[in-house]
Amino acid sequence: MPALTARGIDVPRYARDGPVGVVHLGLGAFHRAHQGLVFDALLRRGDGRWGVLGVAMRSTALADTLAAQDGFYAVQVASSAGVHWQVSGALWQTCVAAREPSKVVQALAAPTTRWVTLTVTEKGYGPALAALLVQGLAARHAVGLHGLTLASCDNLAHNGRQLQALCVEAALAQSPALGHWIATTCAFPSSMVDRIVPAASADRLAAAAQALGVTDQAALGTEAFWEWVIERRFVDTVDGDALAAVGVTVVDDVGPFEEAKLRLLNGSHTAMACIGAVAGLPVISECIAQPAVRQFVHGLMTAEVGPQLSRPDWASYRDALLARFANPTLQHSVHQIATDSSQKIPQRWPPSVLGARRTGQSVERLAFAAAAWMRYLRGSDEQGKAYIIHDPMAEQLHALALAHADNPRATVQALGTLTTIWGDALPQDACWLARVSHWLDQIAQRGILAALAQLNDAASLARA
């Protein structure tokens, strides 16, 4: 630590020997570069209630690496103003749920535990998660302890309500009294979290070693922008003031912020990821540097998504997103963003398509995004380079894309009618399916960037 201080690195100086107050499930890069830094800021203010037990759900490597570093890790924060490093000390303990579930349950049941936060990804909200949480909550209930604040930080609409329903339903199957206790004494605030955090890379680790003068196998990079909007729903009501003091936005209704993030940031990210993967552009900053892609994304947010949103400053948020996408330091992989697209698209695109269709707005860019996703599912870019599709439905989707690769209409009929992805209405919308087929055909004939330029030209003529 003294060596880091001498190098001008921002390091924590608070005591880290007390009991943890937060159990975090999902010990990935995003948590450590987002909520982990918020908790670090609270601890730096002298509020020792926010030390974290970081729980990896399955992977042992990261948890063990962090344990070997006593929970310390460095974060490189990059913006147009420059780059700086800071070290977080909020992670006081680590464990792995699959390897040591009893430790997680004991932590959930500890009298000093106040909060549970979760970043387990959208696909993680199932019986296994419910069983783990309910086991810990049942242990608290059995000895008469207070309830917990359980805050989902995953990209799920109404994530607090979804987490509450998951836990209460699982608890009721065990005991009506336990289900009632969870429903009435625990708090499940919905929240929206926003920060671009690329996966760790060898280059980032090398940069950390050079900047820090020590080896940090858990070093991360992120952008300066961050946002955490959380519903004013806590077991301990003073927590709202504590969070607000370090920059968290505490509101009565997260919905407008949640919706804007899912549709503007996440929806645009998924579209660019598919376009970039097909075009052979490896990272988002290279995608947005293409004039056709930038014009497309601006138009997507401005004409087809933004007008439906209730976030009052959505246009300013859009402009901030365009600048964030262009940050070359982040090196945010298109294939990382495209991971689990079948789980993410249902919340990111169909609501915008349906809203635009109801009001008579254009859906051309959304149709192009859908076509780009279908082309991406073939598993190779336009230069013939193969890539792996990481998705729970990868085998099925890849097979369908290849089976109809020479027939855009048949491809759309196979992939565009999957109700698990598109819902019930869009697979029956002949006009929507026709527009997706049109753009998939243009991608095949012209190449994806040339087809995108054609779309932009047509949109410009329509506005003239």
Summary of the structure (lengths in Angstrom):
residues: 464
radius of gyration: 22.8
end to end distance: 60.8
largest distance: 69.7
contacts: 1617
relative contact order: 0.09
helix: 55%
strand: 13%
